[in-house]
Amino acid sequence: MGLKFKVLVAGFVFYGVAGGLQAQSESGEYVVQRTQGVTDVSLGGTVAPYKEVTLSAQLPGRVNFLAGIEGDAFHDGDRLVELDDSELMAKRQAALAQLANADAQLRNAGVQYNRELWSPKSRSSTGGMGVPNLFDQMFTRPMEDAFGERDQGAERSADIFSSRTNIRRAQNTLYRVQAEIRAIDAKLRDAKSLAPFDGVIMKKFVEVGDTVQPGQPLLKYADVEYLQIVVDVPGRLRPGLSEGMMVWSELDVGDRKVPARVAQIFPMADAQRHTVTIKFDLPQGVSAPGMYAKVLVPDFNAPARSNPVIPDSAIRYNGSLPGVYVVGGDGKPMLRLIRVGEQLPDGFSTVLSGLRAGDRVLRNPPLGISAGWISPQR
């Protein structure tokens, strides 16, 4: 007696007997198995790049440089677009001249402050009777202090305060001009649009010579090495998906199925359509951005299905009608028409009608086989 087994493949449960499978391999016959699984719902979506940005103009100007056309690849930091910066360069030259003047004023204010500390102007002033400075210091100033007409200490304090104020003004002027230069440098950086990562140009919105305004799109840039399918999933199907879960996707390119991984589930649903946006990661090199794709999402609210499953090699098409060769009790093959369902992984397909679990079919019927045919059994 063969060992009974149960195998789970892509959401389907296959029941069979190990000894029977060995006999199938040796005799070329296949015992039809039945599958039980969750009903899948096919949802359409769009293949999108993993990372995509739109580079926009940050200041008005004329486009002087474009790195390439749609499809050209670039590395992180490469120059993509450059605007005319001649006016900004002229402003920067003027700001540098103001910076030099401010620096000279600061140095002069510092010299005047040191002079006031070591040689106060209040002591070197000539006045009184207009006599030489020595006579003025010995007779005129003491007399003025005696009569209260002059306070040399107050004058010296005022002169020192004025010198300090001049230093602060010169420093403030220097800081202001330095800030203006930094602002101009920031605008000069904004005049160049650099690639934020390795990728390709998806679409150009301007050409060399165009005049742009702040906020106007320049080009669309994306990383196309890794792609995702963006799907709006109905809210009732959302509980059946979780991040990291593997599902099957059907690509419009080549009409094939490839596995897809749930990469991101948006936290909020659309208030109008009551759908949740979900992104599915695709294997590298299987599609292109903008292509249509479908994702098979499990619907746990639908009743479970149970259909026979057979290998694709057992199906023969007579015109447009699919059929299989069923081995009867007498060991002779008979052609039976069937209705084929969806394809499963590893070269199997489900059968909607025409076969029952336990029927024996030829796994690889030879080309020269001839037999009568029988109508599908329901």
Protein Blocks (a to p, Z undefined) as FASTA:
>chain_A
ZZdddddeehiacdddfklmmmmmmnopacddddddddddddddddddfbdcddddfbdc
ddfbdfbdehiacdehiafbdcdfklmmmmmmmmmmmmmmmmmmmmmmmmmmmmmmmmcf
klmpcehjopafklmmmmmmmmmmmnopacfklmmmmmmmmmmmmmmmmmmmmmmmmmmm
mmmmmmmmmmpccdfbdcddfbdcbdehiacdehiafbdcddfkbccddddddfklmmmp
cehiacddddfehpaadddddfbdcfbdcfklopacddddddehiacehiacddddddfk
bccdddddddfklpccehjaccdddddfkopacddddddddddehhiacdfbhpaehiac
dfbacfkbccddddddZZ
